[in-house]
Amino acid sequence: MRTRPLIALSTMAAAAVLLVGCTGVEGSTGDDAESTSGDLCSATIASGPAAESVTVDGDFGTASTASFELEQQVDEAQRTVLTEGDGEEIADGDYVQYALSAFDGDSGERLGDAGYTEGELLPVELTADVPMGQLIGCATVGSRLSIVFPTTDDAAAQYYVLDVLDVVPTAAWGEPQEPTAGMPAVTLDDDGAPSVEIPDADAPTEVQISVLKEGDGIEVGEGDTTLLQYHGVSWNSGEVFDSSWENGAPISSEGNGYVPGFVQALEGQKVGSQVLVVIPPAEAYGEGEINDDDLTGQTLVFVIDILATMHPAAS
C-alpha cells in the first residue's frame, strides 16, 4: 500500500481506516495491468505464497484464528481465496459488507477484529480503482479471503482474514407502511428513486416524521455514521434542492452531521427503512426571510433510505 497500514487495530474504526482510507495497493493486479480502471476481476491483486499458506480455524462470519509461517519477508501485497462462497458475484459499484481479523506477521499476534458485530463497519463501494476493490475483487458473497500486506523497513508483514458478508442494496428494502395523512406524497421509480408531491396546505411548524418502509436491521443510534440515500424538496417551492439519487451515489457523514430535524428522523429507525420527514426552518437552516440560495427560512422535505449504520467507536 502507498501508505503504511496501522501497526495495531486499537478500535473498530481503526480497522475501517486501515483498508478503506488507503490511497493504493502495492503489488501487481491479477493480469499485471498497468491501470486499475477496468473491471474488478482484472484489477484484483495477484495471489502469492504467503497468502496461500494461511490456514484458518473458525467458521465464516466469526472472528477466527489464522496460522502462517512467522517472520516471512513479503515483498508485495497478496490476496487469495481460502473458501469460495455460493452467493452472488460482486460487481463494480456494489456496496459490500465485510468483516476482518488482522495478525502480525512476525509474532502471529492478533491485532484486532472488525465487522463481526453489526454496527462496527459501514459497507464499502467496490470499484476497480480503489484499494478495497483491488483486494476483494469480484469474489462471491460468502467467500473468505487471505490478504497479506508487505514487509517494510519499519514493520512486519500483516495478515488479514476477510469475510465477504453481503452486498447491500442502494434503496430501502423494508416492509411498506400506510402513508400518514397530510404528509407529502412519495412515489418511487423502478430503481427506488423517489419523487415528492407537496400538499396544498400550510407548512407544519414542528418536525413531522413518517416511516414509509420499515426495515429489519439494527437501529440508528446517537452519534452513528449512517450510509443513506436522500431526496430533498422545498415545501415552499416544490423544487428539488439536493438528492443523492441525482448525485449518483449514497452518502455518509461522520457522526450524522446533518441539520437537527434530519438527525431526528434517523435516530431510532431500523436499517432498511425509508423515512419521510418534514423539517421547519428552526430545525433546518434557520429562520428568516425565505432564501432560494441557502435554504434559510424554508421548510424542507426529505425522503431518506437507511442502508447501513456504524456505531461510534468505544473510547
Disulfide bonds with the S-S distance in Angstrom:
Cys41-Cys138 1.96
